[in-house]
Amino acid sequence: MNHVDAFRDGALARRIADRIAAEAEPGRGYAFMEFCGGHTHAIARHGVADLLPPEVRLVHGPGCPVCVLPAGRIDQAIAIALERGATLCTYGDAMRAPGSGGMSLLQARARGADVRVVGSPADALRIAAAQPRREVVFVAIGFETTTPPSALAVLAARSQGLANVSFLCCHVLTPPAVAHLLAGGDGVPPAAIDGVIGPAHVSVVTGYAPFEPIARRCRTPVVIAGFEPLDVMQAVLMLVRQVGQGRCDVENEYTRAVSREGNAAAQRVVAEVFERRASFEWRGLGTLPDSALQLRPAFAAFDAEQRHGVGYRAVPDHRQCECGEILRGRRHPTDCRLFGTACTPETPLGACMVSSEGACAAHWAYGRLRGVPVVAA
């Protein structure tokens, strides 16, 4: 048995499920939100929800950085590539995310823009070094997980004297989003959830300490969990126990990778390059204070928004798309009338269907045929 198989043991999963059922209070409902899209896909792919007792319900959350990236930020990237004529480098998930009018970076490339999919910001630096007369922009998207590579790339660009490269910074921070979902705000009530399955990869970098004041203030337990099905099952058991004991702590299921303090070296390089924005719009969550990063003044020469003069303008999503409500945990993918009809992975209308970690993409891949009878040939 290899390491992965150990965390996908069906017999052990059923034993944990029995323990959850035994410890859940009869007649009491439990709603636990998984914040990260990696958890959403693990739950859907491995049928985790089917193992849980009926009292326990899993609720999809924001999912991933592409899911919560608002249309206005996509418009900025399209303007840089299509109108300013720069070479735009981005991660693959962002290519089909819809901007205003449904325009995507993929469609911008079809219209002649130089948009390239890269595996890391270091690839963008290599492109800039190979084409010194051409402006190159890297779209820096991600939660805290991908922020250290972006910071290192900015430092490398400065040390290499790459004057033709800049960064469109769209890095967002998970604790403010978790706090907003639990506490509500701007006229939106808090999500009706009893606990949070916290982000694992984010916590490898930040540690789990940033979630502790949120759990206390919002009176909601948080369990940081790995991405294998047994990780999620164990996290659910830990949350059920916390609810039963009346505790609102942050617990760490993912002990093999996460500590309370996190990666100090990664935190230092991020702090050197980035500072918090006063506010940032999230798709579905609205404009949240201190919830995203921008380059520090010392690195303003590498700020693509300033260099290319692309200001931000908020843009409404598709009127019939329920993506925003799904990101808040208030709707299920099948509650959207567009799901599986006008909106599919081939023709996505919302970011939840675009991203490989989106809730709609997960349900399309693993859950849309659940309950459909099989007809023998």
C-alpha positions as CSV (number, residue, x, y, z in Angstrom):
1,M,0.0,0.0,0.0
2,N,1.4,3.4,-1.0
3,H,1.0,6.7,0.8
4,V,-2.0,7.7,-1.4
5,D,-3.8,4.4,-1.0
6,A,-3.5,4.7,2.8
7,F,-5.7,7.9,2.7
8,R,-8.2,6.3,0.3
9,D,-8.9,3.1,2.3
10,G,-12.7,2.4,1.9
11,A,-13.0,0.2,5.0
12,L,-11.4,2.9,7.2
13,A,-13.6,5.6,5.6
14,R,-16.7,3.6,6.6
15,R,-15.3,3.2,10.1
16,I,-14.9,7.0,10.4
17,A,-18.4,7.5,8.9
18,D,-19.8,5.2,11.6
19,R,-18.0,7.2,14.3
20,I,-19.4,10.4,12.8
21,A,-22.9,8.9,12.9
22,A,-22.4,7.8,16.5
23,E,-21.2,11.2,17.7
24,A,-23.7,13.3,15.8
25,E,-26.6,14.5,17.9
26,P,-29.9,12.9,16.7
27,G,-32.2,15.4,15.2
28,R,-29.6,18.1,14.9
29,G,-28.4,19.3,11.5
30,Y,-24.7,20.0,10.8
31,A,-23.6,22.2,7.9
32,F,-19.9,22.3,7.3
33,M,-18.3,24.5,4.5
34,E,-15.2,23.4,2.6
35,F,-13.5,26.6,1.7
36,C,-11.1,25.2,-0.9
37,G,-12.0,23.8,-4.3
38,G,-9.5,21.0,-3.8
39,H,-11.7,19.7,-1.0
40,T,-14.8,20.1,-3.1
41,H,-13.4,17.9,-5.9
42,A,-12.1,15.3,-3.4
43,I,-15.6,15.2,-1.9
44,A,-17.3,14.8,-5.2
45,R,-14.7,12.4,-6.8
46,H,-14.6,10.0,-3.9
47,G,-18.3,10.2,-2.9
48,V,-17.5,11.5,0.6
49,A,-20.9,13.0,1.1
50,D,-22.6,9.7,0.4
51,L,-20.8,8.2,3.4
52,L,-21.9,10.8,5.9
53,P,-25.1,10.5,8.0
54,P,-28.1,12.5,6.8
55,E,-27.6,15.0,9.7
56,V,-24.3,16.2,8.2
57,R,-24.3,18.4,5.1
58,L,-21.3,19.7,3.2
59,V,-21.5,23.2,1.7
60,H,-19.4,24.5,-1.1
61,G,-17.4,27.7,-0.5
62,P,-15.3,30.2,-2.5
63,G,-13.3,27.3,-4.1
64,C,-10.3,28.9,-5.8
65,P,-8.8,32.2,-6.8
66,V,-10.1,32.1,-10.4
67,C,-13.6,31.4,-9.0
68,V,-13.6,34.6,-6.9
69,L,-11.8,36.8,-9.4
70,P,-14.3,39.4,-10.5
71,A,-15.1,40.1,-14.2
72,G,-13.5,43.6,-13.9
73,R,-10.0,42.0,-13.3
74,I,-10.4,39.8,-16.3
75,D,-11.3,43.0,-18.3
76,Q,-8.0,44.6,-17.1
77,A,-6.0,41.6,-18.3
78,I,-7.8,41.6,-21.7
79,A,-7.2,45.3,-22.1
80,I,-3.5,44.9,-21.4
81,A,-3.2,42.1,-24.1
82,L,-5.7,43.3,-26.7
83,E,-5.5,47.1,-26.5
84,R,-2.0,47.7,-25.1
85,G,-0.4,45.0,-27.2
86,A,1.6,43.3,-24.3
87,T,2.4,39.7,-24.1
88,L,0.2,38.4,-21.3
89,C,1.2,35.3,-19.3
90,T,-1.3,33.5,-17.1
91,Y,-2.2,30.2,-15.5
92,G,-4.4,28.0,-17.6
93,D,-7.5,28.2,-15.4
94,A,-7.8,31.9,-16.0
95,M,-8.0,31.5,-19.8
96,R,-11.8,31.0,-19.9
97,A,-12.9,33.0,-16.9
98,P,-15.6,35.4,-18.2
99,G,-15.1,39.2,-18.2
100,S,-17.7,41.7,-19.2
101,G,-19.9,40.6,-22.0
102,G,-18.6,37.1,-21.6
103,M,-15.3,37.9,-23.2
104,S,-12.4,35.7,-22.0
105,L,-8.6,35.7,-22.4
106,L,-9.1,32.7,-24.7
107,Q,-11.4,34.8,-27.0
108,A,-8.9,37.7,-26.8
109,R,-6.2,35.4,-28.1
110,A,-8.5,34.3,-30.9
111,R,-8.8,38.0,-31.8
112,G,-5.0,38.3,-32.1
113,A,-3.8,39.1,-28.6
114,D,-0.6,37.4,-27.4
115,V,-1.9,35.5,-24.4
116,R,0.2,32.6,-23.2
117,V,-0.4,29.9,-20.6
118,V,2.6,29.4,-18.3
119,G,3.3,27.1,-15.4
120,S,4.9,29.6,-13.2
121,P,5.9,33.3,-13.0
122,A,9.5,32.3,-13.8
123,D,8.3,31.3,-17.3
124,A,7.1,34.9,-17.8
125,L,10.6,36.2,-16.8
126,R,12.2,33.9,-19.4
127,I,9.8,35.2,-22.1
128,A,10.7,38.8,-21.1
129,A,14.4,38.1,-21.2
130,A,14.1,36.5,-24.7
131,Q,12.0,39.4,-26.0
132,P,13.5,42.6,-24.4
133,R,11.7,44.9,-26.8
134,R,8.3,43.6,-25.9
135,E,6.2,44.3,-22.8
136,V,5.4,41.1,-20.8
137,V,2.8,41.0,-18.1
138,F,2.2,38.1,-15.7
139,V,-1.2,37.8,-14.2
140,A,-0.4,37.0,-10.6
141,I,-3.5,35.1,-9.4
142,G,-3.8,33.0,-6.3
143,F,-4.5,32.6,-2.6
144,E,-1.5,32.7,-0.2
145,T,-0.3,29.4,-1.8
146,T,1.0,31.0,-5.0
147,T,2.0,34.4,-3.6
148,P,5.6,33.4,-2.6
149,P,6.5,32.4,-6.3
150,S,5.1,35.8,-7.5
151,A,7.2,37.6,-4.8
152,L,10.3,35.7,-5.9
153,A,9.7,36.6,-9.5
154,V,9.4,40.3,-8.7
155,L,12.7,40.2,-6.9
156,A,14.3,38.2,-9.7
157,A,13.0,40.7,-12.3
158,R,14.6,43.5,-10.4
159,S,17.9,41.7,-9.9
160,Q,18.0,40.8,-13.6
161,G,17.2,44.3,-14.7
162,L,14.1,43.1,-16.7
163,A,12.5,46.5,-17.4
164,N,10.0,45.1,-19.8
165,V,8.1,42.8,-17.3
166,S,5.3,43.7,-14.9
167,F,2.8,42.0,-12.7
168,L,-1.0,42.4,-12.6
169,C,-1.5,41.5,-9.0
170,C,-4.7,39.7,-8.1
171,H,-3.5,37.8,-5.1
172,V,-6.2,37.5,-2.4
173,L,-6.2,36.4,1.2
174,T,-8.3,33.7,2.7
175,P,-8.8,34.7,6.4
176,P,-10.7,37.9,5.5
177,A,-13.0,35.9,3.2
178,V,-13.6,33.2,5.9
179,A,-14.4,36.0,8.4
180,H,-16.8,37.7,5.9
181,L,-18.7,34.4,5.2
182,L,-19.1,33.7,8.9
183,A,-19.9,37.2,10.0
184,G,-21.7,38.6,7.0
185,G,-21.7,42.2,6.0
186,D,-22.9,44.8,3.4
187,G,-26.4,43.7,4.0
188,V,-25.6,40.1,3.3
189,P,-26.4,37.7,6.2
190,P,-23.7,35.3,7.4
191,A,-23.6,31.8,5.9
192,A,-25.6,29.3,7.9
193,I,-22.7,27.0,8.7
194,D,-21.6,25.2,11.8
195,G,-18.0,24.7,10.9
196,V,-15.3,25.2,8.3
197,I,-13.0,22.7,6.6
198,G,-10.1,25.1,6.3
199,P,-7.7,25.4,3.3
200,A,-4.6,23.1,3.5
201,H,-2.1,24.5,0.9
202,V,-2.8,28.0,2.1
203,S,-2.1,26.9,5.7
204,V,1.2,25.3,4.7
205,V,2.4,28.8,3.9
206,T,0.6,30.9,6.5
207,G,0.1,28.3,9.3
208,Y,-3.2,28.0,11.0
209,A,-2.8,30.7,13.6
210,P,-4.5,33.4,11.3
211,F,-7.8,31.5,11.6
212,E,-7.8,31.4,15.4
213,P,-9.2,34.9,16.1
214,I,-11.8,34.3,13.4
215,A,-13.0,31.1,15.0
216,R,-13.2,32.8,18.4
217,R,-14.9,35.9,17.1
218,C,-17.4,34.2,14.9
219,R,-18.0,31.3,17.3
220,T,-17.4,28.7,14.6
221,P,-14.9,25.8,14.7
222,V,-12.3,25.4,11.9
223,V,-10.4,22.2,11.0
224,I,-7.5,22.5,8.6
225,A,-7.7,19.3,6.4
226,G,-5.7,17.6,3.7
227,F,-7.1,16.8,0.3
228,E,-7.5,13.0,0.5
229,P,-11.0,11.5,1.3
230,L,-9.9,10.3,4.7
231,D,-8.5,13.7,5.5
232,V,-11.9,15.2,4.8
233,M,-13.8,12.4,6.7
234,Q,-11.5,12.9,9.8
235,A,-12.0,16.7,9.6
236,V,-15.8,16.2,9.6
237,L,-15.5,14.0,12.7
238,M,-13.4,16.6,14.4
239,L,-15.9,19.3,13.6
240,V,-18.8,17.2,14.9
241,R,-16.9,16.7,18.1
242,Q,-16.2,20.4,18.5
243,V,-19.9,21.3,18.0
244,G,-20.9,18.6,20.5
245,Q,-18.5,19.9,23.1
246,G,-19.4,23.6,22.4
247,R,-15.9,24.5,21.3
248,C,-14.9,27.0,18.6
249,D,-11.2,26.2,18.1
250,V,-8.9,25.8,15.1
251,E,-7.7,22.2,14.9
252,N,-5.1,20.8,12.5
253,E,-5.9,17.5,10.8
254,Y,-3.2,18.0,8.2
255,T,-0.3,17.6,10.6
256,R,1.9,16.0,8.0
257,A,2.2,19.3,6.2
258,V,0.8,22.2,8.3
259,S,2.0,23.8,11.5
260,R,0.6,26.7,13.6
261,E,3.4,29.1,12.4
262,G,3.6,28.1,8.7
263,N,6.6,28.7,6.4
264,A,8.5,31.6,7.9
265,A,10.8,32.0,4.8
266,A,7.8,32.3,2.4
267,Q,6.1,34.8,4.7
268,R,9.2,37.0,4.8
269,V,9.6,37.2,1.0
270,V,5.9,38.0,0.6
271,A,6.1,40.7,3.2
272,E,9.2,42.2,1.5
273,V,7.4,42.5,-1.9
274,F,3.7,42.9,-1.1
275,E,1.4,44.9,1.2
276,R,-2.3,44.8,1.8
277,R,-4.7,46.6,-0.5
278,A,-7.3,48.8,1.3
279,S,-10.1,46.9,-0.4
280,F,-10.6,44.4,-3.2
281,E,-13.7,43.0,-5.0
282,W,-14.3,39.3,-4.8
283,R,-16.8,37.6,-7.2
284,G,-19.8,36.7,-5.1
285,L,-18.5,38.2,-1.8
286,G,-18.4,41.8,-2.7
287,T,-15.7,44.3,-1.8
288,L,-13.7,43.2,1.3
289,P,-11.3,45.4,3.2
290,D,-7.6,44.2,3.6
291,S,-8.4,41.1,1.6
292,A,-5.8,41.3,-1.2
293,L,-2.2,42.3,-1.9
294,Q,-0.5,44.9,-4.0
295,L,3.1,45.6,-4.8
296,R,4.9,47.8,-2.3
297,P,5.9,51.3,-3.5
298,A,9.5,50.1,-3.8
299,F,8.4,47.8,-6.6
300,A,5.9,50.2,-8.3
301,A,7.9,50.0,-11.6
302,F,6.7,46.4,-11.9
303,D,3.0,47.2,-11.3
304,A,1.1,46.5,-14.5
305,E,-1.9,48.5,-13.5
306,Q,0.2,51.6,-13.2
307,R,2.5,50.9,-16.2
308,H,-0.3,50.2,-18.6
309,G,-2.9,52.6,-17.2
310,V,-5.7,50.1,-16.7
311,G,-7.9,51.2,-13.9
312,Y,-10.4,48.9,-12.2
313,R,-14.1,49.0,-13.0
314,A,-16.6,46.7,-11.3
315,V,-18.7,44.7,-13.8
316,P,-21.9,42.7,-13.0
317,D,-21.9,39.0,-13.7
318,H,-24.3,37.2,-16.0
319,R,-27.8,38.0,-14.7
320,Q,-28.9,34.3,-14.6
321,C,-25.7,32.9,-13.3
322,E,-25.8,31.7,-9.7
323,C,-22.0,31.6,-9.3
324,G,-22.0,34.3,-6.6
325,E,-24.5,32.6,-4.5
326,I,-22.7,29.2,-4.9
327,L,-19.5,30.8,-3.8
328,R,-21.2,32.0,-0.6
329,G,-22.6,28.6,0.1
330,R,-26.2,29.7,-0.4
331,R,-26.9,27.7,-3.6
332,H,-25.9,24.3,-5.0
333,P,-24.7,24.1,-8.6
334,T,-27.9,22.4,-9.7
335,D,-29.9,25.3,-8.3
336,C,-28.7,27.4,-11.3
337,R,-30.9,27.2,-14.3
338,L,-27.9,27.5,-16.6
339,F,-26.1,24.5,-15.1
340,G,-25.7,21.7,-17.7
341,T,-27.7,23.6,-20.3
342,A,-26.2,26.9,-21.4
343,C,-23.3,26.5,-19.0
344,T,-21.0,23.5,-19.4
345,P,-17.2,23.1,-19.3
346,E,-17.2,23.6,-23.0
347,T,-19.3,26.7,-22.9
348,P,-18.8,28.1,-19.4
349,L,-20.8,31.2,-18.4
350,G,-19.6,31.4,-14.8
351,A,-16.3,31.1,-13.0
352,C,-17.5,28.1,-11.0
353,M,-17.7,26.1,-14.2
354,V,-14.4,27.5,-15.6
355,S,-12.0,26.6,-12.9
356,S,-10.8,23.0,-12.5
357,E,-11.5,23.6,-8.8
358,G,-14.9,25.2,-9.2
359,A,-18.0,23.7,-7.5
360,C,-19.9,23.5,-10.8
361,A,-17.0,21.9,-12.6
362,A,-16.8,19.3,-9.8
363,H,-20.5,18.6,-9.9
364,W,-20.4,18.3,-13.7
365,A,-17.5,15.9,-13.6
366,Y,-18.6,13.7,-10.7
367,G,-22.1,14.4,-9.5
368,R,-24.5,15.4,-12.3
369,L,-25.5,11.8,-13.1
370,R,-25.9,10.8,-9.5
371,G,-29.4,9.3,-9.1
372,V,-29.9,8.8,-12.8
373,P,-31.0,5.2,-13.4
374,V,-28.8,3.1,-15.6
375,V,-30.5,1.5,-18.5
376,A,-29.1,-1.8,-19.7
377,A,-28.2,-2.0,-23.4
